[in-house]
């Protein structure tokens, strides 16, 4: 059989695609456990925030209808991400399929790592106002400040009053309690308690030991307590360790239900793998991976971050 330019690329593509997706789907994604993952149908998704409506009054014979104050608008653009690989004809002729397989798997791994890294950058950049991520998008939210800030405006119509969801406390029992109380005291634009219930402690690898000692279900007593004081956090907070977080001291307390609602990962195009045009002179075939997504948040009232110096 004489192998033509088109035929050897066509023969390779099914196997390459299988290896690409196998590596892409190997376990360890933290992103999917944190973000609210959705499907996007546009170049950019627009999220219109809405204010609260206050407490429900006692019945007095009529039904009160209240207009929502407009919240902040959040625009999340979908970016294209592309990377390719090559397969030389001589590798096929010499039966070097292990080399070709490694290239396809490495490409799949690169796509998986990219997704996780871009998602982790939401937390890595969370303390930085007026920055941009690697795709050039602002690291600020719709309210004009970072995800974690000492001065979140209450609302567009009440920008003079602010709230904080960042601090500089190290991770220990007392500071965990202080952070939890501060988080539970956060209010909506009407000044009413939001009803936050933190249940996740997100940490980098360097704080995994400390987090386990503080909140693991088997940590029945407060660390270092000579009186064997009961550990109120044992089993109430789930430790999540993300080795892609780059600050060894920063940690995050999270309400997972509100996080899934407000922290967005929107897929415009999930990862694809295909030939990148015809082979070149019957000696070289090219294959390309492609995906498109956007990342952001529509409200900050689900996380409190501490970033000790």
C-alpha positions in Angstrom: 0.0 0.0 0.0 1.3 3.5 -0.9 0.5 5.9 2.0 -0.7 9.3 0.7 -0.5 12.6 2.4 -4.1 12.5 3.3 -4.3 8.8 4.2 -1.6 8.7 6.9 -3.0 11.8 8.6 -6.5 10.3 8.4 -5.3 7.0 9.9 -3.6 8.8 12.8 -6.4 11.1 13.8 -8.7 8.7 15.6 -5.9 7.4 17.8 -4.5 10.8 18.5 -7.9 12.1 19.4 -8.4 9.2 21.9 -5.0 9.8 23.6 -5.7 13.6 23.7 -9.1 13.1 25.5 -7.8 10.4 27.8 -5.2 12.7 29.2 -7.6 15.7 29.2 -10.0 13.7 31.3 -7.6 12.2 33.9 -8.7 13.1 37.5 -7.6 16.1 39.6 -9.7 19.0 38.4 -10.5 21.3 41.3 -12.2 23.8 39.0 -15.3 21.8 38.6 -15.8 21.4 42.3 -15.7 25.2 42.9 -17.1 26.9 39.9 -20.6 27.1 38.6 -20.0 25.6 35.1 -22.4 26.7 32.4 -22.7 26.8 28.6 -22.3 30.1 26.7 -23.8 30.9 23.3 -22.3 34.3 22.7 -19.0 36.2 22.3 -19.5 37.7 25.7 -22.1 37.0 28.4 -23.7 39.9 30.3 -24.9 39.4 33.9 -27.2 42.1 35.4 -27.0 42.1 39.1 -30.1 42.8 41.2 -30.4 44.2 44.7 -32.3 42.5 47.5 -35.9 43.3 48.4 -35.6 43.5 52.2 -37.7 41.5 54.8 -41.2 40.2 54.1 -43.8 42.4 56.0 -46.7 41.0 57.9 -50.0 40.6 55.9 -52.1 43.8 56.1 -54.7 42.9 53.5 -52.6 43.9 50.5 -49.6 42.6 48.7 -46.6 45.0 48.5 -44.6 44.9 45.3 -41.1 46.2 45.5 -38.8 47.0 42.6 -35.2 45.7 42.7 -32.4 48.2 42.6 -30.1 47.6 39.8 -26.9 45.8 40.7 -23.5 45.8 39.0 -23.2 44.6 35.4 -20.6 41.8 34.9 -19.4 41.1 31.4 -17.5 37.8 30.9 -15.9 37.4 27.5 -15.1 34.0 26.0 -11.5 33.7 24.8 -10.1 31.4 22.2 -7.3 29.0 23.2 -5.4 27.0 20.6 -2.3 24.8 20.5 -1.1 22.2 18.0 1.1 19.2 17.5 2.9 17.6 14.5 3.4 14.1 13.3 6.2 13.4 10.9 5.8 10.7 8.2 9.0 9.1 9.3 7.6 8.3 12.7 4.8 6.4 11.0 7.2 4.6 8.6 9.5 3.6 11.5 6.6 2.5 13.7 7.3 5.1 16.4 3.8 5.3 17.6 4.8 5.7 21.2 6.3 9.0 20.3 3.2 10.1 18.5 1.1 9.0 21.4 3.2 11.0 23.9 2.7 14.1 21.8 -1.1 13.7 21.7 -1.2 13.0 25.5 1.0 16.0 26.2 -1.3 18.2 24.2 -4.3 16.9 26.2 -2.4 17.5 29.4 -1.6 21.0 28.3 -5.3 21.8 27.8 -6.2 20.3 31.2 -3.5 22.3 32.9 -4.6 25.5 31.1 -8.2 25.1 32.3 -7.1 24.5 35.9 -4.5 27.3 35.9 -6.8 29.9 34.5 -9.4 28.9 37.1 -6.9 29.1 39.9 -5.8 32.6 38.8 -9.2 33.9 40.0 -7.9 33.2 43.5 -4.3 34.1 42.8 -5.3 37.5 41.5 -8.1 37.9 44.0 -6.3 40.5 46.2 -5.1 42.6 43.3 -7.1 45.7 42.2 -6.7 47.1 38.6 -4.8 44.1 37.2 -5.3 41.8 34.3 -5.1 38.1 33.8 -3.0 36.3 31.2 -5.8 36.7 28.6 -5.9 40.5 29.2 -9.2 40.6 31.1 -9.5 42.8 34.1 -9.1 41.1 37.5 -11.7 43.5 38.9 -15.4 42.6 39.3 -18.4 44.6 38.2 -18.1 46.8 41.3 -14.7 48.0 40.2 -12.5 46.3 42.8 -10.9 42.9 43.1 -12.8 39.8 44.2 -11.3 40.3 47.7 -11.3 43.9 48.8 -11.5 46.0 51.9 -13.9 48.4 50.1 -16.6 46.7 48.2 -19.3 49.3 47.3 -22.6 48.2 48.8 -24.4 48.8 45.4 -24.5 51.2 42.5 -27.0 53.4 44.3 -25.2 53.1 47.6 -21.5 53.2 46.6 -20.5 55.3 49.6 -21.0 52.4 52.1 -18.5 49.6 51.7 -17.8 46.1 53.1 -14.7 44.0 53.3 -14.0 40.4 52.5 -10.2 40.4 52.8 -7.7 40.5 55.7 -4.1 39.6 56.6 -4.6 36.9 59.3 -2.6 33.7 59.4 -4.5 30.4 59.4 -5.1 29.2 63.0 -8.1 28.4 65.1 -8.7 31.9 66.5 -8.4 33.6 63.1 -10.5 31.0 61.4 -13.3 31.8 63.9 -12.8 35.5 63.4 -13.0 35.2 59.6 -16.1 33.0 59.9 -17.9 35.6 62.1 -16.9 38.4 59.7 -18.2 36.5 56.8 -21.5 35.7 58.4 -22.0 39.4 59.2 -21.9 40.4 55.6 -25.1 42.2 54.4 -26.9 42.8 51.2 -27.6 46.2 49.6 -30.6 46.7 52.0 -28.4 46.2 55.0 -29.9 42.7 55.8 -27.7 39.7 56.6 -27.0 37.7 53.5 -27.2 34.4 55.4 -23.7 33.1 54.5 -22.8 29.6 55.7 -19.1 29.0 55.1 -18.4 25.3 54.6 -15.1 25.1 52.6 -11.6 26.0 53.6 -9.5 26.5 50.4 -5.7 26.4 50.9 -2.5 25.9 48.9 -0.4 22.8 49.4 1.7 24.5 52.0 -1.2 24.9 54.4 -2.7 21.4 53.9 -1.4 20.1 57.2 -2.7 23.1 59.2 -6.1 22.9 57.5 -6.5 19.2 58.3 -5.6 19.8 61.9 -8.2 22.6 62.1 -11.2 21.2 60.3 -10.9 17.5 59.6 -13.7 15.4 61.0 -11.3 13.5 63.1 -9.8 16.7 64.6 -12.1 16.5 67.7 -10.1 18.8 69.9 -8.6 22.2 69.2 -4.9 21.9 68.2 -2.6 22.5 71.1 -5.4 22.6 73.7 -4.2 21.3 77.1 -7.8 21.2 78.3 -9.0 19.1 75.3 -11.4 21.9 74.2 -13.9 20.6 71.7 -13.1 21.7 68.1 -16.3 23.3 66.8 -14.9 23.2 63.2 -14.3 19.4 63.1 -16.3 18.1 60.1 -18.1 21.4 59.6 -15.7 22.8 57.1 -14.4 20.8 54.1 -10.7 21.3 53.4 -9.9 21.8 49.7 -6.2 21.8 48.7 -5.3 23.3 45.4 -1.6 23.0 44.4 -2.0 25.6 41.7 -2.4 28.4 44.3 0.9 30.2 44.3 0.8 32.1 47.6 1.9 29.7 50.4 0.2 31.8 53.1 -3.1 32.9 51.6 -6.3 31.0 52.5 -10.0 31.3 51.6 -13.2 30.6 53.5 -16.1 29.8 51.2 -19.9 29.3 51.1 -20.1 26.6 48.5 -23.8 27.1 47.6 -23.3 30.8 46.9 -20.0 30.1 45.2 -21.7 27.8 42.6 -24.2 30.6 42.0 -21.8 33.5 41.6 -18.4 32.1 40.5 -18.7 31.5 36.7 -16.8 29.2 34.3 -18.7 29.4 31.0 -17.9 27.1 28.1 -18.3 28.5 24.7 -16.5 25.6 23.0 -15.3 22.6 25.0 -11.9 21.1 23.9 -11.8 19.8 20.4 -9.1 17.9 18.5 -8.8 17.7 14.7 -6.5 17.9 11.7 -5.2 21.3 10.9 -5.5 21.2 7.1 -3.8 18.8 4.6 -0.4 17.2 5.2 2.6 19.0 3.9 4.4 17.3 1.0 3.4 13.9 2.3 6.0 14.3 5.1 4.3 16.2 7.9 0.7 16.2 9.4 -0.5 18.8 11.8 -3.2 18.5 14.4 -4.8 21.2 16.6 -6.6 21.5 19.9 -9.1 24.3 20.4 -11.3 25.5 23.2 -13.0 28.7 24.2 -14.3 29.9 27.6 -14.7 32.8 30.0 -14.2 33.1 33.7 -15.5 35.6 36.3 -17.9 36.3 39.1 -21.1 38.2 39.4 -21.0 38.8 43.2 -18.3 38.6 45.9 -20.5 37.6 48.8 -19.4 33.9 49.0 -15.7 34.2 49.9 -13.5 35.8 52.5 -9.7 35.7 51.9 -6.8 36.2 54.2 -3.4 37.0 52.8 -0.7 37.3 55.6 2.5 39.1 54.6 
